[in-house]
Amino acid sequence: MKKARLVVAFSVIMLLLVSVIGCGGLAEKKDEFKVGYINADLDNPAWNAVATGFTDRAKELGMVADAKDAGGQAATQLKHAQDMVASQYDAAALSATDSSSANATVREFNGADIPVWILHIQPDDPDAAFVSMVDAQNIGGNYDAGKYIADSYAAKGFTGSAAEITISLARSNGAARHEGFKNAMDEAGIDLPGSNIKEAISYTRNEAYQFTQDLLTANPDLSIIWCNYDEAVLGAMKAVQDAGKGDQIIVGGFDGSPESLKAVMDGTISVMAVQPLYTHGAMVAEQMYEYLVNGKTPETVSTDCPLVTIENAETEAPKYLEACFGPTAKFPL
């Protein structure tokens, strides 16, 4: 069921977003399909943006859609899948708590012949079959941002070490994001010791704030903090500012919430590698519709991750706001 990966440029994503917001449907619907999305943690703003994109577009297309919150618990995730099987959903999407827990959840749908899509976190069992996957160029986006940071580091004459706050490395996208950033640091000869890699547990801004305080204490010469999700970069940014080290440490991140993009515009975050979270959810809803109504099997899609930097933020940040967090997203005042 898995198809070859298709890389989609962000300019194409912007055209797709126009379709998501303005198109009334791809075809005359045959029946009322019931589709669902199991999400790792709907309290997390980034995951919530993906879920909203999915349910918004599915409902626009005339499908009955909902998003289930796993609350970071693999058992809850599996229970949602079992309930969806019992309720005879026509299709399901999954953003799992990690790649390992995705296996049982996907196989639950496989056993009921319910087609399943993957959003961002791929199962690590090759027998866990899915129709397609939508994600971002995690290695490439984090590498590109790392290269930008390395260039800034050299231009500023910095000599200290780097640190990283990551999503779970047991997630396929977490491992990929770490790989991309580490490759950039290695190429630049910038030290990223294992003790400076902090792996999220609660995924909260406060957790990242505490991680950053610990990193600052242990590394007086720290020059870089890379955070591969929104809440982490916002927590790290505040900790750096509170410590009075805003001019001594380069802070960058991955995703693209209104708050993090605004921080780049304000100069307190140096770079964000952007992924179109809302549009990813909407793309899966469209793929489901085409599959259920027209029998079209989609290809896996991996979108590129353009950089919003201090230099280009005034023009670039507004372009990506809607694709990342939806049509109602606004920059904070």
N, C-alpha and C positions, 0 to 999 in steps of 0.2 A: 504493500500500500504506500510505502514511503517513496517519494519522488525526488529527482535531482534538485539540488538547491538552486534557486534563482535569486540573483542579487538585483535589488531594485534601488535605483538612485533616488535621492530625496526629491529631486524635481518631479519624478514620476509620482512619488508619494503625495506631493502637493496636488497633483491633478486628481489622484484617487480621492483625496479629501474633499475636493469639490463634488465628486460623485457621491461621497458619503453624506454630505450635508444637503445637496440639492436634488438628488435623483429620487424619484418616487418608487423605483423598483426596476428590476432587470427583466421581468417577464410576468405574465399573468399567473398568479399562484394557483396551484391545483388543489391544495388542501391547506389547512391550518397546521403548520408544523410547530412542534414544541422543541425548543433547543435550549441548552443550558451551558453555563461556564462555571467551572470550579476554580476558584482563585485562592492563591496561597494565603493572602491576608488583605482583606478589603479595607482595613484601617490604614494601610500604607497608601499614601496619595498616588504613587506611581501605579500600583496594582489597581487602585480604584479607577484611574484614568483608562486603563486597558478594559476593565469591566464595563465602564460607561460607554466606551466606543462600541463594544460588542452589543450590549443591550439596545443602545440607541439605533444602530443600523439594522439589527434583526427586527425590531419593532417597525421601523420604517418600511421594511420589506414584507410586512404582514405576518411575521412569525411570532409565536408566543415565546418570550425569552426571559430568563432570569440568570442571576449570578449568585453562586453559593460561596460563602466565606469559610475556608478551612481553618482560619485562625492560627496558621502556622503548625497545625497538628495533622500528622499523617493519618491517624485513625479517623479524624473528622472528615478529612478529604475522601477516604475510602467509603465512609458511611454515606456521604453525599452521592457518590457514584452508585452505590447500591440502591439508594432511594430513587435516583433518576432511572435506573434500570427497571425498578418496580413500577414506576410511573410511566414507563414506555416513552421516554424521550426519543425524538427522532435523530438527534445528533447532540454531541457534547464537545466542549473544549476544556482544556486543562492547563493551568499554570501550577505546577506541583510544588510542594514544600521543598523537595529536592529531587534529583534525578532517580535515586533509588526508590523513593516512595511513589514515584510516577508509575513504576512498573505494575504494581498490583492494581492501581486505579485504572490504568489503560486496559489491562487484561480483563478487568470486570466488564468494561464496555465491549471488548472483543468477544467475550463469552456470550453476550446478548446480541451480537451483530449490530451494535449501535456505532456508527462511524464517529471517530474521535479526532479532534484537532489538537495540536500542541502549540501553546503560546509561550515561547521563550525558554522553557526548561525541558530538555529532551530526556526521555527515559533512557537508562543505560542498559536495558535488556533489549537485544535486537529482536526478540520475539514479541515485544509489546508493540503491536502494529497500530499506526495512525495514518490518516488520510494525507495530511500535510502538516507543515509547521511554519509558523510565522515568527520571526525574531529579527534581531539587528546584527550587524557585523561587529560582534563583541570584541573579537581579537583586533580587528582593524581599527575600530573606533577608539579603543583604549590605547592602542599603539600610536595612532595619529596624535591623540591628546598628549601622550607621553613624550613624543618627539617635540611637540610645541613647548611643553614644560621644560624639556632638556635644553632647548634653544634659549628660552627665557633665563634659565639657570646660568647658562654660560654668559649671556649678555649682561647679567647682573653681577657677574664675578663671584657667584656663590660657590662654596666648596663643601657644604655639609651633606648629610645623608638624606635619603628619601624614606617616606613611610606610606603605608597604604591601608585604608579601611575598606574591606571587601564584603560583598554578600557571601553567603555560604559557598565554600569551595567544593561542596558536594553537589552543587547545582551546575549543570553544564555551562550555563551562561556565566556563573561566578568564576569557574575555572578559566573560561575563555577570556574574561575581562582581566583577570590577574595575569594571564599569559601575555596578553597584548601590552600591558603597562610594563611588566618586568622586562620584556624584550627591548622596549625603548630605553629603559634605564640601563640595561646591560650594554647596549650599543653605545650609549653616551658615557659609560664608565662611572655611573652614579651608583653609589652603594645603597642597596635596598636589603638590609639584613632581615632574616626571618623574624627576629624579635620585634621588628617594626611593622609587621603585617598583622592587623587586627581583624578578626573575622566576626561579623555581626551575629548576634543571638536574638536580640529583640527588634532590630532594625529601626530603632527610634533615634531621634535627634539627640536626646539626652545621652544615650549610650555612646554615640559618636563624640559628643562633647567630652565625656569622661575618658574615652580612648585617647582623644587628642591631648587632654591635660596630662595623662600618663606618658604619652610620647614626648611631650615638651619637657617633662621632668627628667626622663631618662636620656634625652638627646638634646643637650643645650645648643648643639650646632645644627639642628634640624633645618633643612632648607625647602623641603617639598612634602606636601601631604596630598595624596591622590585618593579620592573616594569614589567608588564605582557604583554609587546610587545616591539619589537626591537628598534624602534625609541625613545621610552621613556628611555630605559636603556642606550642608547648612549648619550642622552641629560643629564640624571642624572649623568652619569659617568663624563662628561665634567664639569658640575657644581661643583661636589665634588672635582675634581682635581683642578679646578680654585680657589676653596676656600681653598686649601692646606689641605684638610681633607681626603686624600686618605687612610691614615693609621688609621683613626678614624671611618670610616663608611664602612660597608659591602654593596656592590652594586651587585644586581643580577637581572636576567631577563628571559623572555620567548620568544621563537621563534628560532633564530639561523641564523642571517644574517652573511655573511663573515666578516663584520666589528665587530659585537659583539663577534663572536667566536674568532677572532684574539685578541680582548681585553682581553678575558679570558686567552689566551696564554701569553699575555703581563702582566697579573696580575692586570689590572685596573678594571676588572669585576671579581667577585669571582665565579659566577656560572651562566650557562644558561641551562634552561630546553628546550630541542630541540623538535620541531615538524617538520616533513618532508613536508614543504609547497608545493614545486614543485611536489613531488610525490603524494600528496593529489589530486592536480588538474589532474594529469595523471591517477590516479586510477578512478576518475569519468569518464574520457573519455573512459577508457577501459570498465567500467561498462555499459556506454551508448551503446557502440559498441555491446557488448554481448547481451544486451537487444533488440536492434533494429534488429540485424542480426540473432541472435540465439534464441531469445525469453527467455533469461535467466534473471530472476528477482534476483538482487543482495541483499545481506544483508548489513545493516548499519555497517560501520567500524569505530572503534575508536583506533587510534594508541597510543602506549605508548610514553613517553617523557623522554628519557635518559638524565642524567645530564652530562654536560661538565663543569668541575671544574678546579680550578687552579692546583690541583694535577694531573689531568689526561689529561689536554687539549692538550699537545703535541701529544699524540697518538689518542685521541678521536675526537678532533675538525675536523681534515681532513677527518675522516670517514663519517661525516654527512653533509659536505659542499654541495655535489652534490644533496643529497636527499632534502635538505632545499631550495637551490636556483638554482639548475639545473646544467647541464653538463658544462656550460661555466663559472660557478662561480669560483672566485679566491680570495684569501686573499689579503687585501690591503698591499702595501709595507710599 
